[in-house]
Amino acid sequence: MEIQALLITFREVLEALLIVGIITTYLKRMGHNSFTKYVWIGAGLAVLASVGVAMLFQVVLTGFASMGSEMYLKIGIMLISAVLLTQMVFWMSSQSRDLKDNMEGKLDRFITTGNVVGMVIHSFLVVLREGVETVFFFAAITGGNIGAAMEGWGAITGVIIAALVSYIFFKGTMKVSLKAFFKVTGIFIVLIAAGLFVQAISMMQDLDIIGSVIPHVYDLTWFLPEHPIDYDHYLRDHGVAPVLSGDIGIFLKALFGYSSMPSIEEVITYIGYFVGIYLLTSFKSSGNTESTNKNDQEKELKTQLK
C-alpha cells in the first residue's frame, strides 16, 4: 500500500506543483509578481477542500460498511479509480508537450482583463482535481481506509519527492522533458490500474457476482504465495516452505494486483487491459503524426505563397 500511495501522491502532487509553478514563473517573468499570491491562495484553498473531501468520503465509506455494502462500494471505487488512472496517463501524455503554452495562454487572458478571481479559481480547480483524484485512489488501494494512506510514510514521501523534483525543475538544474518524465511514471501508473481491475474482478467472483469458467488457471503458491497466511498454510500442508516469502507476494498484489492462483477471467482482464492500452496508444500516436504532418504542410504552403 505504501509504495502505491507514494507513486500516486508523487504523481498527483508533482502535476499540481508543475502547473502552479508554470503559472507563478510566468507571472514573475511578465512583471506581475503581485498576482502570484492569488495563485497560492487558490492552491491553498484547494488543499483544504481536498481534506474536506477525504473526510466526507471516509464518512460515506463507514456508512456503507455499517449497512454491509462495503465490498460493493470498494469494487466500484477500484473500477472507477482504474479508469481515472488510465485517463490520467493519456491526458498527461497528450498535454505534457503543450502544458506550458496552454497555461500561459490562459494567464494572458486573466492578466489582460484583470481577472484576479479567475486566476484564483483556475489554480483552485487545478489543485482540487489532483486532490480529489488522490482521495479516490487512496480509497481504492486501502479498501476504504483513506486516513491510513494519508498518514503513512508513502504519501508523505511522495509529497516530499514531488516538491524536490518540482523545485529542481524550475531552478533549471534538471534538463528532463516533461513528456519523457511522465512517460516513465505513466508506466507504473498503468501497472497499478491493471492491478485494480484484476482485484475488482477477483472480489466480484468472491461475492458470486460473476462466475468463473476456470477458477484457477495455475497455482504459484509453491513459489510466491500472495499473502503471509498462504505461506503458513502451504508450509503446514506440504511440510516445505515456498521459495519466496508471502510478504513479497502481498507487496506485489498491492502494487500490481499479483495473484498466485488467478482465474481465467483475471488473466484475460490483465492481458486484455495492456492490449487495449497498446492499441489506444498506437492509434493516438498515428493520429498525432498525421496531424503534425498536416500542420507542417500547411506552414510550408503558407511560406511558398508569401
C-alpha angles and dihedrals in degrees: 000000000000093000090049090049090049094052095044095045092045092051096045097042092045092052091050093046093048092053093045089045092052090051096049094042091052092048092052092047091052092050096252099120091144090068096058093079089062090054091054091046089056091047092048093050089050091054090052090047090051091054088051090051090051091052092047092047091051091052090052091050091049090051092053090049091055089052093051092245097106095111092054091051091048091053090051091048092050093050094046092044091052090052092047093048091051091048090049092056093050092045093052093045090056097039103039093083095049099029095106095048092046093052093046091049092055092046091053089061092047094049094043093053094036089237101162091161090057090052092052092047092048094053090041093055093044093054094037091056091055091045095051092046090051091052091050093048092047089054089053099048096043099042092245102320097118094164092059091056093046093050097042126101092248096065094041092048091048091055092048094048092047091051092050094047093049091047092051091044094055092043087063097236093114115067101191122130117238090230094058093041095053091043091061095045089043090064091061092045090053090052090052091049091051089051092052091052091051094046090051090053091049092051092049090053091049088054091045091240087131129016132223132236091200112018094191119026091180139346120231096167089113089060106029120001113202095227137027088242090058088050091055093045093051091049090049095048100041104026089230126095120234116256095249133034124263088233089069090049094052089049092053091043092053093045104036106009095254116184126187091202108029125178120236089253091056091050092048091047093050096047093039091054093057091044089053092048090050093050093047091047092049092048092048093047092051090048092051091048092053091047092050092049091049092051091048090051092050091050091049091049092051090050092052092049091053 
